[in-house]
Amino acid sequence: MPGSPLLLVNDLSVEFSTDSGNIMAVEGASFRMNEAETLAIVGESGSGKSVTALSLLKLIPSPPGFIRKGTAMFSDRNGIKKDLLKVTEREMQEIRGSHISMIFQEPMTSLNPVFTCGDQVSESLREHLNLSKKEARERTVGLFEEVSLPRPAQLFSSYPHQLSGGQKQRVMIAMAISCNPSILIADEPTTALDVTVQKTILELLIKLQQKREMAILFITHDLSLISNFANRVMVMYQGKIVEEGNTNDIFTRPNHPYTKGLLACRPPLDMRLRHLPTIEDFISSAGKPSGQVIGLQERKDSHKEIYAKPALIEVSGMSKYFTHNSSFLFGKEISISALEKVSFAVYPGETLGIVGESGSGKTTVARSMLELIPPTEGRIFYNNTDITQISPGKFKRLRKDLQIIFQDPFSSLNPRVTAGSAILEPMKVHKLHGSGAARKEKVMELLKLVGLKEAHYFRYPHEFSGGQRQRICIARVLAVEPKLIICDESVSALDVSIQAQVLNLLNDLKRRLGLTYIFISHDLSVVRFMADRIIVMKNGKIEEIGEADAVFTKPQSDYTSALLAAIPVTKIKH
């Protein structure tokens, strides 16, 4: 059970200086952390969550950031109290790691790629605990065992790129707990992970917390993630704490419209809504927005119409093998199967969902279908034409019909090209929409269609939010009037509220323009909201395929059941 106060933060305010003046990132934040409790901070990007945590460890970049005012009284295990905001840099170096440690969101960028995982954890032990090299190695292997890493002795000598995302995050956890801190700050530690890996990481943190009696400050934008994990929840919006309380109270009786919106943004598992509620719906309305439920008969009628048509695209026996050398120069060539005899069809007007963990073959299916990575074997028929047999010139002309939206909108856009030019470029390539003036007019039309303004035509990618950038990518795809759009993890990098907006947009565009989607994601609740049918993939093979609701309610494979069991379930009702 949570004990006495370990950290008392009072009136914390943090500003960042910009060319247009100072911006308040955190304003008047006051909260406490008790011994051995889990306090969750939730909110969207820009709400002040991470800045609050980084300020406690003096890790905000200064300049441009600076702490305007406030105190943060921390009591270590020896009963010594210090104001974290007033200590010297030398004192803070002692506190970091030894008393308060942090797990960052992206483990790949947090680990040094030129040092082994073992050496990076050992360095922390030798720095803070003055252990010998041998003692640090033994302690590190023990930590790897504690965080349930396979083959801990071997992984000591492994480099970060040789580990999976979940394994890299376990290395970061081992490093964070190495000096037995009083407080562990976990900043979005599971955002980029599959639901099954996410579940194991959360279970690991609970186990470590109980064993080591440490407090956890857990930062996330997803309220459903911490419903059965946190003791208390603190909701931040535009740099301010708008609500704080017991987890059960926050989930069952939220008071602030922003909290209600965060809870409602996730697709529900017990019904199918036509339109997901968004934060704006709650902030702008006094009452709770009503999401129209799609009835069973309406869905049956829709499917009857969709599947009465001939297939738009058929994949038959598609396989993909990658080869690599077993050693750097003269090693034996090894063949790895990424896809094995995959077959399925997609019908006009359908949304076909593809789910599975990382490495299951989801993205390989998408890229092989579009010949971005040519399949090793198999046939792909588009409107009864085998596109694996046509010439490159013909396939180039066909590309306008088959488009893809990638996961990261920022890396999908050229930072030196304005949004309008990015949307206009594919029109030029495929000689669509006539003259330059007509094309520009079409771009303006597309910007409005995806919920942007004409003024956005002249702005560059860095001037947009993540959700706005993804809207630009959607507009660019629509510019060539495609028949099929593959959405490859296209909302996984977005906050839940922005995610809801983009999902609503995709469904609206589907109805208005008669589009067909292949929707790829590791988030099963999102796929169910979008999909008519679902393919479940594992190790490059199709594990299960069926109507979306049937796959959720009556899964046919143990693997599908395990994926469904890993979905975080909120306690609030829609």
C-alpha positions as CSV (number, residue, x, y, z in Angstrom):
1,M,0.0,0.0,0.0
2,P,1.2,3.6,-0.7
3,G,3.0,5.1,2.3
4,S,4.1,8.6,3.4
5,P,4.8,11.5,0.9
6,L,8.0,10.9,-1.0
7,L,7.8,13.9,-3.3
8,L,5.9,17.2,-2.9
9,V,5.7,19.5,-5.9
10,N,4.2,22.9,-5.3
11,D,3.3,25.6,-7.9
12,L,5.8,24.3,-10.6
13,S,5.8,26.6,-13.7
14,V,8.1,26.1,-16.7
15,E,8.5,28.4,-19.7
16,F,10.2,28.2,-23.0
17,S,11.5,31.2,-24.9
18,T,10.7,31.5,-28.6
19,D,11.1,34.2,-31.3
20,S,7.5,35.2,-30.7
21,G,7.8,35.4,-26.9
22,N,7.7,33.1,-23.9
23,I,5.4,30.1,-23.8
24,M,4.2,28.6,-20.6
25,A,4.6,24.8,-20.9
26,V,3.7,24.0,-17.3
27,E,1.7,26.4,-15.1
28,G,1.2,26.1,-11.4
29,A,1.4,22.3,-11.1
30,S,1.1,21.0,-7.6
31,F,1.0,17.3,-6.7
32,R,2.4,14.7,-4.3
33,M,3.9,11.2,-4.7
34,N,3.7,8.6,-1.9
35,E,6.0,5.8,-1.2
36,A,5.4,2.6,-3.3
37,E,2.5,4.1,-5.2
38,T,1.9,4.6,-8.9
39,L,0.9,8.1,-10.0
40,A,-0.1,8.4,-13.7
41,I,0.1,11.7,-15.6
42,V,-2.1,11.6,-18.7
43,G,-2.8,14.1,-21.5
44,E,-2.1,14.7,-25.1
45,S,1.2,15.8,-26.7
46,G,2.0,19.4,-25.5
47,S,-0.1,19.0,-22.3
48,G,3.0,19.4,-20.2
49,K,3.4,15.8,-19.0
50,S,7.0,15.1,-20.0
51,V,8.1,18.7,-19.2
52,T,6.9,18.2,-15.7
53,A,8.9,15.0,-15.2
54,L,12.0,16.3,-17.0
55,S,12.0,19.4,-14.8
56,L,12.2,17.3,-11.7
57,L,15.5,15.9,-12.9
58,K,16.7,19.2,-14.5
59,L,16.7,17.6,-17.9
60,I,14.8,20.3,-19.8
61,P,17.0,22.1,-22.4
62,S,18.1,25.4,-21.0
63,P,17.9,27.6,-22.9
64,P,15.2,27.8,-24.3
65,G,13.5,26.2,-21.3
66,F,13.7,27.5,-17.7
67,I,11.8,26.9,-14.4
68,R,10.0,30.1,-13.6
69,K,9.0,29.1,-10.0
70,G,8.0,26.3,-7.7
71,T,9.4,23.7,-5.3
72,A,9.9,20.0,-5.5
73,M,10.7,18.6,-2.0
74,F,12.1,15.0,-2.3
75,S,12.8,12.8,0.7
76,D,15.4,10.1,0.1
77,R,15.5,6.7,2.0
78,N,17.8,8.2,4.6
79,G,15.1,10.9,5.4
80,I,17.2,13.7,3.9
81,K,15.0,16.3,2.2
82,K,16.1,18.3,-0.8
83,D,14.4,20.7,-3.2
84,L,15.1,19.2,-6.6
85,L,14.7,22.5,-8.3
86,K,17.4,24.2,-6.1
87,V,20.1,21.5,-5.9
88,T,23.5,22.0,-7.7
89,E,24.3,20.0,-10.8
90,R,26.7,17.8,-8.9
91,E,24.0,17.0,-6.4
92,M,21.5,16.3,-9.2
93,Q,24.0,13.9,-10.8
94,E,24.0,11.9,-7.6
95,I,20.1,11.9,-7.4
96,R,19.7,10.8,-11.0
97,G,19.8,7.0,-11.2
98,S,20.6,6.5,-7.5
99,H,17.3,8.0,-6.1
100,I,15.2,8.9,-9.2
101,S,15.6,7.2,-12.5
102,M,13.8,7.5,-15.8
103,I,12.7,5.2,-18.7
104,F,12.2,7.1,-21.9
105,Q,9.7,6.5,-24.7
106,E,11.9,5.3,-27.5
107,P,14.5,2.7,-26.2
108,M,16.5,2.7,-29.5
109,T,17.4,6.4,-29.2
110,S,18.0,6.0,-25.5
111,L,20.6,3.3,-25.9
112,N,24.0,4.0,-27.4
113,P,24.3,1.9,-30.6
114,V,28.1,1.5,-30.4
115,F,28.2,0.0,-26.9
116,T,26.8,-3.4,-25.8
117,C,23.7,-3.4,-23.7
118,G,25.6,-4.9,-20.8
119,D,28.3,-2.3,-20.9
120,Q,25.7,0.5,-20.8
121,V,24.0,-0.9,-17.7
122,S,27.4,-1.7,-16.0
123,E,28.5,1.9,-16.5
124,S,25.6,3.1,-14.4
125,L,26.5,0.6,-11.6
126,R,30.2,1.5,-11.6
127,E,29.4,5.3,-11.6
128,H,26.9,5.3,-8.7
129,L,27.8,2.2,-6.6
130,N,31.6,2.1,-7.2
131,L,31.6,-1.5,-8.2
132,S,34.5,-3.3,-9.9
133,K,34.1,-4.3,-13.6
134,K,33.5,-7.9,-12.6
135,E,31.0,-7.0,-9.9
136,A,29.2,-4.7,-12.3
137,R,29.0,-7.5,-14.9
138,E,27.6,-10.0,-12.4
139,R,25.0,-7.4,-11.1
140,T,24.0,-6.6,-14.7
141,V,23.4,-10.2,-15.7
142,G,21.3,-10.5,-12.5
143,L,19.3,-7.4,-13.5
144,F,18.7,-8.9,-17.0
145,E,17.3,-12.0,-15.3
146,E,15.1,-9.9,-13.1
147,V,13.5,-8.1,-16.0
148,S,13.0,-11.5,-17.7
149,L,15.4,-11.0,-20.7
150,P,16.2,-14.3,-22.4
151,R,19.8,-15.6,-22.3
152,P,21.0,-12.7,-20.0
153,A,24.7,-13.7,-20.2
154,Q,24.5,-13.6,-24.0
155,L,22.6,-10.4,-24.2
156,F,25.2,-8.7,-22.1
157,S,27.4,-8.7,-25.2
158,S,24.7,-7.9,-27.6
159,Y,24.2,-4.4,-29.3
160,P,20.9,-2.6,-29.2
161,H,20.1,-3.2,-32.9
162,Q,20.2,-7.0,-32.3
163,L,17.3,-6.8,-29.8
164,S,13.6,-6.5,-30.4
165,G,11.7,-3.4,-29.2
166,G,10.4,-5.1,-26.1
167,Q,13.9,-6.4,-25.3
168,K,15.4,-3.0,-25.7
169,Q,12.8,-1.6,-23.3
170,R,13.7,-4.3,-20.8
171,V,17.3,-3.3,-21.0
172,M,16.3,0.3,-20.2
173,I,14.2,-0.9,-17.3
174,A,17.2,-2.9,-16.0
175,M,19.3,0.3,-16.2
176,A,16.7,2.4,-14.5
177,I,16.3,0.0,-11.5
178,S,20.0,-0.8,-11.3
179,C,20.7,1.5,-8.3
180,N,17.4,0.7,-6.6
181,P,15.8,4.2,-6.9
182,S,12.9,5.5,-4.8
183,I,11.1,6.9,-7.8
184,L,10.9,5.4,-11.3
185,I,9.7,7.8,-14.0
186,A,8.3,5.9,-17.0
187,D,7.7,8.3,-19.9
188,E,5.4,6.6,-22.5
189,P,7.4,3.3,-22.1
190,T,5.0,1.2,-24.1
191,T,3.8,3.5,-26.8
192,A,5.6,1.9,-29.7
193,L,5.1,-1.7,-28.6
194,D,2.6,-4.4,-29.6
195,V,-0.3,-5.0,-27.2
196,T,1.1,-8.3,-26.0
197,V,4.6,-6.8,-25.4
198,Q,2.9,-3.7,-23.8
199,K,1.1,-6.0,-21.4
200,T,4.2,-7.9,-20.3
201,I,6.1,-4.6,-19.7
202,L,3.3,-3.3,-17.5
203,E,3.2,-6.6,-15.6
204,L,7.0,-6.4,-15.2
205,L,6.8,-2.9,-13.8
206,I,4.2,-4.0,-11.2
207,K,6.3,-6.9,-10.2
208,L,9.5,-4.8,-9.8
209,Q,7.6,-2.1,-7.9
210,Q,6.3,-4.7,-5.4
211,K,9.7,-6.3,-5.0
212,R,11.7,-3.1,-4.7
213,E,9.0,-0.9,-3.0
214,M,9.6,2.0,-5.4
215,A,7.1,4.7,-6.5
216,I,6.3,5.0,-10.2
217,L,5.4,8.2,-12.1
218,F,3.8,6.8,-15.3
219,I,3.3,9.2,-18.2
220,T,1.0,8.3,-21.0
221,H,-1.6,9.8,-23.4
222,D,-3.7,6.6,-23.2
223,L,-6.0,6.5,-20.1
224,S,-7.1,2.9,-20.8
225,L,-3.5,1.8,-20.3
226,I,-3.3,2.7,-16.7
227,S,-6.9,1.8,-15.6
228,N,-5.7,-1.3,-13.7
229,F,-2.1,-0.1,-13.0
230,A,-2.2,3.3,-11.3
231,N,-3.3,4.2,-7.8
232,R,-4.0,7.8,-8.7
233,V,-4.4,9.7,-12.0
234,M,-3.4,13.3,-12.7
235,V,-4.8,14.8,-16.0
236,M,-3.0,17.6,-17.7
237,Y,-4.4,19.9,-20.4
238,Q,-2.5,22.9,-21.9
239,G,0.1,22.9,-19.2
240,K,-2.3,22.8,-16.2
241,I,-3.5,20.0,-14.0
242,V,-7.3,19.9,-14.6
243,E,-8.2,16.9,-12.6
244,E,-6.6,14.6,-10.1
245,G,-7.9,11.7,-8.0
246,N,-8.2,8.0,-7.3
247,T,-8.0,5.9,-10.5
248,N,-11.4,4.3,-10.0
249,D,-13.1,7.8,-9.4
250,I,-11.4,9.3,-12.5
251,F,-12.6,6.4,-14.7
252,T,-16.1,6.1,-13.3
253,R,-16.9,9.7,-12.4
254,P,-14.7,12.1,-14.5
255,N,-15.5,15.7,-13.9
256,H,-13.5,17.7,-16.5
257,P,-14.7,17.7,-20.1
258,Y,-11.1,17.0,-21.2
259,T,-10.9,13.8,-19.1
260,K,-14.3,12.6,-20.4
261,G,-13.0,13.2,-24.0
262,L,-9.8,11.3,-23.4
263,L,-11.8,8.3,-22.1
264,A,-14.2,8.4,-24.9
265,C,-11.7,8.7,-27.8
266,R,-10.7,5.0,-27.7
267,P,-13.0,2.8,-29.9
268,P,-15.3,0.8,-27.5
269,L,-15.1,-3.0,-27.6
270,D,-18.8,-3.6,-26.7
271,M,-20.4,-1.7,-29.6
272,R,-19.6,-0.3,-33.1
273,L,-19.9,3.5,-33.4
274,R,-20.3,5.4,-36.6
275,H,-18.3,8.3,-35.4
276,L,-15.7,8.3,-32.5
277,P,-16.1,11.2,-30.0
278,T,-13.2,13.6,-29.9
279,I,-11.8,16.0,-27.3
280,E,-13.3,19.0,-29.2
281,D,-16.8,17.4,-28.9
282,F,-16.5,17.4,-25.1
283,I,-14.8,20.8,-24.7
284,S,-17.2,22.6,-27.0
285,S,-20.5,21.0,-25.7
286,A,-22.0,21.2,-22.2
287,G,-23.4,17.6,-22.4
288,K,-21.8,14.3,-23.5
289,P,-21.7,13.9,-27.3
290,S,-23.8,11.0,-28.5
291,G,-22.0,8.5,-30.8
292,Q,-24.5,6.8,-33.2
293,V,-24.3,3.0,-32.9
294,I,-24.2,0.9,-36.1
295,G,-26.9,-1.8,-35.8
296,L,-26.4,-5.5,-36.6
297,Q,-28.8,-5.5,-39.5
298,E,-27.3,-2.4,-41.1
299,R,-23.9,-4.1,-40.9
300,K,-25.3,-7.3,-42.5
301,D,-26.9,-5.3,-45.3
302,S,-23.6,-3.4,-45.9
303,H,-21.6,-6.7,-46.1
304,K,-24.2,-8.3,-48.4
305,E,-23.7,-5.4,-50.8
306,I,-19.9,-5.4,-50.6
307,Y,-19.3,-9.2,-51.0
308,A,-21.8,-9.5,-53.9
309,K,-19.2,-7.7,-56.1
310,P,-16.2,-9.3,-57.8
311,A,-12.9,-8.9,-55.8
312,L,-10.9,-5.7,-56.5
313,I,-7.6,-7.3,-55.7
314,E,-6.7,-11.0,-55.1
315,V,-3.5,-12.3,-53.5
316,S,-2.7,-16.0,-54.2
317,G,0.1,-17.9,-52.6
318,M,2.3,-14.9,-52.0
319,S,5.7,-15.6,-50.3
320,K,8.6,-13.4,-49.5
321,Y,12.1,-14.6,-48.5
322,F,15.0,-12.4,-47.4
323,T,18.6,-13.5,-47.5
324,H,21.6,-12.4,-45.5
325,N,25.1,-13.7,-44.6
326,S,25.6,-15.5,-41.3
327,S,28.8,-13.5,-40.7
328,F,30.2,-10.1,-41.9
329,L,32.3,-11.1,-45.0
330,F,32.3,-14.8,-46.0
331,G,29.4,-16.2,-44.0
332,K,26.9,-18.7,-45.4
333,E,23.9,-17.1,-47.1
334,I,20.8,-17.7,-44.9
335,S,17.2,-17.4,-46.2
336,I,14.5,-16.0,-43.8
337,S,10.8,-16.5,-44.6
338,A,8.9,-13.2,-44.0
339,L,5.7,-14.4,-45.8
340,E,4.6,-17.9,-46.6
341,K,1.8,-18.8,-49.0
342,V,-0.5,-15.9,-48.1
343,S,-3.8,-15.7,-49.9
344,F,-6.8,-13.4,-49.5
345,A,-9.1,-11.1,-51.5
346,V,-10.2,-7.5,-51.0
347,Y,-13.6,-6.3,-52.3
348,P,-14.6,-2.8,-53.5
349,G,-15.8,-0.7,-50.6
350,E,-14.4,-3.0,-48.0
351,T,-12.0,-2.2,-45.2
352,L,-9.8,-5.3,-44.6
353,G,-7.9,-5.2,-41.3
354,I,-4.6,-6.9,-40.9
355,V,-3.3,-7.4,-37.3
356,G,-0.4,-9.1,-35.6
357,E,2.7,-8.4,-33.6
358,S,5.9,-6.8,-35.0
359,G,7.5,-9.3,-37.3
360,S,4.3,-11.1,-38.2
361,G,4.5,-10.0,-41.8
362,K,1.8,-7.3,-41.9
363,T,3.9,-4.5,-43.5
364,T,5.6,-7.1,-45.8
365,V,2.2,-8.0,-47.2
366,A,1.4,-4.4,-48.0
367,R,4.8,-3.6,-49.6
368,S,4.8,-6.8,-51.6
369,M,1.3,-6.1,-53.0
370,L,2.6,-2.7,-54.2
371,E,5.9,-4.2,-55.5
372,L,7.8,-1.9,-53.2
373,I,9.5,-5.1,-52.2
374,P,8.7,-7.6,-55.0
375,P,7.3,-11.0,-53.7
376,T,9.5,-14.0,-54.1
377,E,6.6,-16.0,-55.4
378,G,2.8,-15.8,-55.8
379,R,0.4,-13.9,-57.9
380,I,-1.5,-10.6,-57.4
381,F,-4.6,-9.9,-59.5
382,Y,-5.9,-6.3,-59.7
383,N,-9.2,-6.2,-61.6
384,N,-8.4,-9.7,-63.0
385,T,-5.0,-8.6,-64.3
386,D,-1.9,-10.3,-62.8
387,I,0.2,-7.3,-61.9
388,T,3.2,-9.4,-61.0
389,Q,3.6,-10.1,-64.8
390,I,3.1,-6.6,-66.3
391,S,5.9,-4.3,-67.4
392,P,7.4,-1.6,-65.1
393,G,5.9,1.1,-67.3
394,K,2.4,-0.4,-67.0
395,F,2.8,-0.8,-63.3
396,K,3.9,2.8,-62.9
397,R,0.6,3.9,-64.5
398,L,-1.2,1.5,-62.2
399,R,0.3,3.0,-59.1
400,K,-2.2,5.8,-59.0
401,D,-4.9,3.2,-58.2
402,L,-3.0,1.5,-55.4
403,Q,-1.7,3.9,-52.7
404,I,-0.2,3.7,-49.2
405,I,-0.2,5.9,-46.1
406,F,2.8,5.2,-43.9
407,Q,3.1,5.2,-40.1
408,D,5.2,8.4,-39.6
409,P,3.8,11.4,-41.4
410,F,6.9,13.6,-40.7
411,S,9.3,11.2,-42.4
412,S,6.8,10.8,-45.3
413,L,7.0,14.5,-46.2
414,N,9.9,16.4,-47.6
415,P,10.8,19.0,-45.0
416,R,11.9,21.4,-47.7
417,V,8.6,21.2,-49.7
418,T,5.4,23.0,-48.7
419,A,2.2,21.0,-48.0
420,G,0.6,22.3,-51.1
421,S,3.5,21.3,-53.3
422,A,3.6,17.9,-51.7
423,I,0.0,17.3,-52.6
424,L,0.4,18.7,-56.1
425,E,3.5,16.7,-57.1
426,P,1.8,13.3,-57.7
427,M,-0.8,15.1,-60.0
428,K,2.1,16.2,-62.2
429,V,3.7,12.7,-62.2
430,H,0.4,11.1,-63.3
431,K,-0.6,14.0,-65.5
432,L,-3.9,14.6,-63.7
433,H,-6.3,17.6,-63.3
434,G,-5.1,19.6,-66.3
435,S,-3.2,22.8,-66.0
436,G,-1.2,24.2,-63.1
437,A,-4.0,26.5,-62.0
438,A,-6.5,23.6,-62.1
439,R,-4.2,21.5,-60.0
440,K,-3.7,24.2,-57.4
441,E,-7.5,24.5,-57.2
442,K,-7.7,20.8,-56.7
443,V,-5.1,21.0,-53.9
444,M,-7.2,23.6,-52.2
445,E,-10.3,21.4,-52.5
446,L,-8.4,18.4,-51.0
447,L,-7.1,20.5,-48.1
448,K,-10.7,21.4,-47.2
449,L,-11.7,17.8,-47.7
450,V,-9.3,16.5,-45.1
451,G,-10.1,19.3,-42.6
452,L,-7.3,21.7,-43.3
453,K,-7.3,25.3,-44.5
454,E,-6.3,26.9,-47.8
455,A,-3.6,28.9,-45.9
456,H,-1.9,25.6,-45.1
457,Y,-0.9,25.3,-48.7
458,F,2.2,27.5,-48.2
459,R,3.3,26.0,-44.8
460,Y,6.2,23.5,-44.3
461,P,5.8,20.1,-42.5
462,H,7.5,21.3,-39.3
463,E,4.8,23.9,-38.9
464,F,2.1,21.3,-38.5
465,S,1.0,19.0,-35.6
466,G,1.3,15.2,-36.1
467,G,-2.4,14.9,-36.9
468,Q,-2.3,17.7,-39.4
469,R,0.8,16.1,-41.1
470,Q,-1.1,12.8,-41.4
471,R,-4.0,14.7,-43.0
472,I,-1.6,16.2,-45.6
473,C,-0.4,12.6,-46.4
474,I,-4.0,11.5,-46.8
475,A,-4.7,14.5,-49.1
476,R,-1.6,13.6,-51.2
477,V,-2.8,10.0,-51.6
478,L,-6.3,11.3,-52.6
479,A,-4.8,13.6,-55.2
480,V,-4.3,10.7,-57.7
481,E,-7.9,9.4,-57.1
482,P,-6.9,5.9,-56.0
483,K,-9.2,2.8,-55.8
484,L,-7.3,1.1,-52.9
485,I,-5.5,2.7,-50.0
486,I,-3.2,0.8,-47.7
487,C,-3.0,2.4,-44.2
488,D,0.1,1.0,-42.6
489,E,0.1,1.8,-38.9
490,S,-1.1,5.2,-40.1
491,V,-2.5,6.3,-36.7
492,S,-0.2,4.4,-34.2
493,A,2.1,7.4,-33.7
494,L,-0.8,9.8,-32.8
495,D,-2.4,10.8,-29.5
496,V,-5.7,9.0,-28.9
497,S,-7.8,12.2,-29.6
498,I,-5.9,12.9,-32.8
499,Q,-6.2,9.3,-33.7
500,A,-10.0,9.5,-33.3
501,Q,-10.1,12.5,-35.7
502,V,-8.1,10.7,-38.4
503,L,-10.1,7.5,-38.1
504,N,-13.3,9.5,-38.4
505,L,-11.8,11.3,-41.4
506,L,-10.8,8.0,-43.1
507,N,-14.3,6.5,-42.7
508,D,-16.0,9.7,-43.9
509,L,-13.7,9.7,-47.0
510,K,-14.5,6.0,-47.6
511,R,-18.2,6.7,-47.7
512,R,-18.0,9.9,-49.8
513,L,-15.4,8.7,-52.4
514,G,-16.2,5.0,-52.5
515,L,-12.7,4.0,-51.3
516,T,-11.4,0.6,-50.4
517,Y,-8.9,0.2,-47.5
518,I,-6.4,-2.3,-46.2
519,F,-5.9,-1.2,-42.6
520,I,-2.8,-2.5,-40.9
521,S,-2.2,-2.1,-37.1
522,H,-1.1,-3.8,-33.9
523,D,-4.0,-2.0,-32.1
524,L,-6.9,-4.5,-32.3
525,S,-9.6,-2.1,-30.9
526,V,-8.7,0.4,-33.7
527,V,-8.8,-2.3,-36.4
528,R,-12.2,-3.5,-35.2
529,F,-13.6,0.0,-35.4
530,M,-12.5,0.3,-39.0
531,A,-12.7,-3.2,-40.5
532,D,-15.3,-5.3,-42.1
533,R,-13.1,-8.4,-42.0
534,I,-9.8,-9.0,-40.1
535,I,-6.8,-11.1,-41.0
536,V,-4.7,-12.2,-38.0
537,M,-1.0,-12.8,-38.9
538,K,1.7,-14.7,-37.1
539,N,5.2,-15.5,-38.3
540,G,4.4,-14.6,-41.9
541,K,1.3,-16.8,-42.1
542,I,-2.4,-16.1,-41.9
543,E,-3.5,-17.4,-38.5
544,E,-7.2,-16.5,-38.9
545,I,-9.5,-14.6,-41.2
546,G,-13.1,-13.6,-40.6
547,E,-15.8,-11.0,-40.1
548,A,-14.4,-8.4,-37.7
549,D,-16.9,-8.8,-34.9
550,A,-16.8,-12.6,-35.1
551,V,-13.0,-12.6,-34.8
552,F,-13.4,-10.5,-31.6
553,T,-16.2,-12.4,-30.0
554,K,-15.3,-16.0,-31.1
555,P,-11.6,-16.2,-32.0
556,Q,-10.7,-19.4,-33.7
557,S,-7.0,-19.5,-32.7
558,D,-5.2,-19.3,-29.3
559,Y,-2.9,-16.6,-30.8
560,T,-5.9,-14.4,-31.6
561,S,-7.3,-15.0,-28.1
562,A,-3.9,-13.9,-26.6
563,L,-3.9,-10.7,-28.6
564,L,-7.4,-9.9,-27.5
565,A,-6.6,-10.6,-23.9
566,A,-3.8,-8.1,-24.0
567,I,-6.0,-5.1,-25.0
568,P,-6.2,-2.6,-22.2
569,V,-9.8,-2.3,-21.1
570,T,-11.2,0.9,-19.5
571,K,-13.8,0.9,-16.9
572,I,-15.9,3.7,-18.3
573,K,-19.0,3.1,-20.4
574,H,-19.6,5.0,-23.7
